Amino acid sequence: MAVPTLDELLESGVAGRIVLVRSDLNVPLDDDGAITDPGRIVASAPTIRKLAEAGAGVIVTAHLGRPKGEPDPKLSLAPVAARLGEELGRNVQLAGDVVGPDALARAEGLTDGDVLLLENIRFDPRETSKDDAEREALAAALAELTGPDGAFVSDGFGVVHRKQASVYDVAKLLPHYAGDLVTAEVNVLSRLTQDPARPYAVVLGGSKVSDKLGVIEALAPKVDTLVIGGGMAFTFLAAQGHGVGTSLLQEDQIDVCKDLLERFGDVIRLPSDVVVADKFAADAQAQTVAADAIPDGWMGLDIGPESVKRFSAVLSGAKTIFWNGPSGVFEFEKFAAGTKGVAEAIAATTSQGAFTVVGGGDSAAAVRVLGIPDSDFSHISTGGGASLEYLEGKELPGLTVLEA
């Protein structure tokens, strides 16, 4: 990626300057508003720390959840500011608005090494507007906060596939640089697309086939093995003519799956057994059945132990593995064994020298929920959707704008 980097900005000198950083701090919260997985905050902190320690006043912008273009107290970045402060070992101010009077006043008062987090950028409807002029107006207001010698650092890889004001438009107004996190993510994903070590295996899960069609089409011709689990597996099983009970099924994708199996059946691996439940609940009755013998009225919520063994065996010899999407409903302990088993199989190859990448999103959350150390994988991405679109070969606006 031929774009200016954070190191180049630091070499040019940032002491006394204001630097706007777009981070991805979109962490999961529980019902009480507590952060359940601080992974993205931890991953975002190094770039912010480097700038602050070099004497910059740092303004961080980020989103949380999907507010509908207006303030929502439940999606305030207040808990994020507190956790980020702990990670940085310094106070992180939280502006009471996005680019309003409080943000402006706090920005004007920044001194060397101060960190200011603006309130949830998506509280402003212009952030995600399809109207270029509206996004540009918000971007101009963000740029104004940095003063005459400001700079912009793009460090939120999880949003670089979005043409949004704080990701795309502001980069056209300020000297712009790729943060360490974005640079690292692109370097890792480039290894998956440019002559990866073989055998190359991809493990896909999650709920919907439609969400992964692009990456299946892009990667199936290039990989040696494509393992499919999670809810999406049931549409493939239906495409083979098997009954799937009340399992998640995208009927409009059955023909698509038939076509994929016809073209790539030599690399696609589907579950041989599944764990089914009588309802979608943590306390559901469960039984393990063959993948082609799901009883009527039962739903598949995990891959079975035989599938884990088969998948582990095929993955054991891989030199490169990309994993995106859990194999089952790992949030329910009764249906977490499949995801854990596959994750442990991938982790085992890392210790044997394989290059293993966890593709962000629910996969990264599963690693932490299931207690598997991050260090057991070569890289855990912070951007699920962005990672997939990069591997599909799509143009990511937040990256291309940095090249200009």
N, C-alpha and C positions, 0 to 999 in steps of 0.2 A: 504494500500500500504506500504509494508515493505521496505522503502527506507530511506536513511539519509535525514534529513530535513534542511531547512535554519537555524532554531533555533540551531540545532546541530553544524552547521558550525560557527555560531556566538559565541556559547559557547566555541568553540575551539580557537577562536581569529582570527580576520582578519586584524587587524591594521598592516599596512606595507606590506600587501600581495595584489596581483592582482587577482581579481575574474572575470571570464568570465561569463556573464549572457546571456542566449538565451531567448529573449523576443519575444512576438508576437505584433509587432507594425504596422501590416498591416491594416492601416486605409484607409477609402475611401477619395478620393480627387475630387474636382470639376474640371471643364475645365481649371481653372486658377491655379490649383495646390494647392488650399487651402483645409485644412482638414475639412470635413463636419461632421464627427463624431469621436471625440477623445476618445471614450470609451475604446479602447484597451490600449491607452497610460495611461489613468487614472488608469486602472486596473493593469498595469505593474509597475507603479511608486513605490508602497510600498516596494517591494522587493529590488529595486535599492536603494531607500532611506535608508532602514535599513542597507545595506552594506556600503554605503557611510558614514552614520553617525557613523558606528562602526569603521571607519578608513581604509576601504579597498579602493584601487584604482579599479574602476569598469569599465570593458570593456563590452559594450552591443553589441550584434549582433542580427540582425533582417532582415526581408525582406519586400518588398513593391511591390505589384502587381506581374506581371509575365514577367520580363525581360528575354530575350532569351540568358542568359549566357554572357551578355556583358553590359557595362555601357549604361544607357538610362537616359539622364538628366531629363526626365519627371517623372522618378521613383526614383530620388535621395531622400535620407532620410533627406535632409536639413530641410523641414518643420516639420518633426517629431522631429528632434533634438531641434528645437526652442520650440516646444510645450512641449516636455519632460522637457526641462529646466524650463519652466514656472511651470510645475506641481511639479517639485522637489525643486524649489526655489534656483537653483544653475546652473552655466554654464555647458552646455553639449557640449563638443567638438565633431566635426564631422570629421572623417578621410576622406581624399580624395580618399581612395581606401579601399579594403577589408582586405588584408593581405600584402599589398605592402609597399614601403618605408615610405610613410606618416603614415600609421597605425603603423608600427614598431617604428618609431621615436616618435610618440605621446605616444605609450604604454610605451616606455622607460622613458618618462618624467613625467609619472603619479606620483602624490604624494597622501598622505592619503586623502580620500574623493573626489578625482577627478572622473569625469565620462566622458568616451569616448565612442561615438557611432561609430562603423565601418560603412562604406558605405554599401548599400544594398547587403546583402550576396549573393543574386542570380545574382549579376553582375558577379560572378565567376561561370563558368559552372560546376565546380567540386562539388558545393553544392548539386545539384540534379542529379548528374551522377549515372548511374546504375552500373558503374565500381567501385568496392570496393576500389581498389588501388587509384583511382582519389579522391574519397571522403576522404579517409584516409590521403592523402597528404594535402588536405585543412585543415582537422582537426588538423594535426600536426602543420601546420602553425599558426592556431588559438591558440593552446596550447602553442606554443613558445612565443606568445605575453604576456602570464601571468608570464613567468619566472619560476624558479625552485620550488617555493612553491605556485604555483597557484592553483585555484580550479574552478570548473564548477557548475553553478546553472542553472537548467532547469526550466524556468518559462513561456515558451510559450506554453500553453496548446493547442492552435489552430494548432500547428504543430507536436504534439507528435505522430500523426499517420503517420508521414513521416520518412522514413529511409534516413535522409540527414546528411551531414557532421556536421553542427552546432547543430544538434538535437541528433543524434545517435552516430556518430563516435567519436566526441570529448569527449563524456562521458566515453569512454573506455580508454582515455589517461590521464585524470585528476581525482583527488578526486571529486566525484559528489554528488549533493544534489538536492532535489526537492524544488523549490521556493514556497512561500506562495500561489501564484495563482494556480499553478499546484496542490498543496496539497488540496486547497479548492475545486477545480473543481472535483477532484477524490472523495473527501468525499461526495460532493453533488450527483454526479452521482451514487455512491455506494448506496445512500439512495433510488434511483429509481430502483435499480436492486435487492436489498436485503431487502425483506419484506416491501415494501412501504405501507403506510397507505391507507386504502380503504374507499370509492371507488377511483380507480386509473384511471385517464383519460389521454389520449394522443391526442394532437391536431397537425395534420400534414398539411402543405401547401407547397407552392413552385410550381415550374413549372413542374417537371418531376417525374412520378411514379418511373422510373428506379433508380432515386437517393435515393429513400426512401424504395425500396423493402426490403432491408436487415433489416431495423429497423421495418418495418411492420411485417415481418415474425417473428422477434424476440419478439416483444412486443404484437402483437395481441392475442396470447394465454394467456398473463399474465395480460391484462388490462380489466377493466370493460366497458370502452367506448373508441372508436377510431374515432375521428372526422377528416374528410378529407375535405379540402378546397383547394383554389388556383388552378393553372392550372392543377395539377394532378387529380383534381376531374373529369375533363371532360373525361379522359380515363375510369374512373370507370362508369360514366354515359353512355358512349358508350358501355361498357360491359353489361349494363342493357338493351341495345337495343335502347337507345335514340339517336336522332340526336343531334349533338353538333355544327352545323354550321361550322364556320371557327375557332372555339376555338382550343387552343393548344391540340393536340391529338397525343399520341404515339400508332400508330396502332399495332406495334409489341408487345405492352403490354396489349392489350385488353383481350386476353385469360388468361394472368396472373391475371388480375383484376377479371375476371369471377371466376377463381379458388379461389382467396382470398375472394370474396363475398360468394361463396358457403361454404367455411370453417369457415369464421368469420363474416358472415352476421348479427349475433346476437349482435356484438359489434361495427361494422362499421356504422358510420353515415355520410351520404352524403347530400349536399345542396338540399333544396326543391325548392329554387328559386335562380336566378342569375341575375346579372346586365350585360347586353350585350351591345356591341358597334359596330358601323359600320366600325370602323378602330382602329388600335392600336395607339392612340394619346390622349394627355391630353384634346384636344378640340373635341373629338369624340361625335357623337350623342349617347345617352344612353337610355336604357329602361330596366325595370325589368320584367322578364318573369319567368314562371314556369321552373324548371330544365329539364322537359321533353318536353318543347315546345320552344326550341331555334330556332329562324327563320334562314332559309338558308341565308348565306352571312353575318351573324352577329357572333361576337365572345364574349365569356364570359370573363370578366375582373375582376369580383368580385362576392362574394356570396351576395345574396339579404337580405333584412331586415327580412323576415320570417325565413330564415336560421339562421340569427344572434339570433333571439328570441329562436329558437329551440335549437341551440347549447348552448346558455347561460343557458337555463333551465337545460339541461343535465349536464352542468359543475357546476351548482350552488351547488350541493351536494357533489362534489368531495373533497377528503382529500389530494390527490396528483395529480398534473397536470404537464405534460411535454409538452411544445409547441415548435415546430420547423417548420418554414415556414409560410409566410404571406398568408392570405386568398384571396388576390387579388393584383392588381397592385397599391399598396399603394403610390407609387411615384407620381401617378396622383391623384389629390384631388378628382376627380369625382368617383374614384374607390378605395377609401381608407376606406370607411365606414365599410366594412365587417371586415377588419383586425382590425380596431379600436374597433369595437363592441366586437369581440372575445377577444381582449387583455383586454378590460375593464371588461369583464365577468371573465376572469382569475384573474385579479387584485382584483376583489371583493371577490373572495374566499380566497385570502391571508389574508384579514382583518378579515375573519371568522376562521382563524387558519389553512387553507390549506397550504401545502408545494408546492410552485409553481416555476417551473424552465423554463426560457426562453433559448432555445437551441442555442443561438449565431447566427452568420451570419445575414441573412436578417431579422430575427425575432427581434434581438437586435436593428438593425438599425431602424426597424419600430417603436419600442417602443419610441425611441428618436425622430424620425421624427414626430410622432403623438402626442408628448408632454406628454406622460405618464411617471410619475416619476419612476426611477429605483427602488425606495424603495417600490413600489406597488407590487413587486414580491420578493419571497424569495431569488432567485438567477438568475442573468443574465450571462450565460456562454459566454466566449470569443472564444469558439471553436466550430463552427457549425459542420463541418465534423468529427472532433475528437470526439465530443459529441455523434454523431450518431454511429460511429464505436465502441465506448466504450459500448453503450447500446446494440449494436448488439452482443457484446461478442467477438469482434475481438481483437487480440493481437496488442497493440500499441507499436511500436519499441522504441519510445522515453520514454516510461514508463518502459518497461521491461529492458532496458539497465541500468536504475537507480537501479534496484534490484541486479545487478551483483556485 
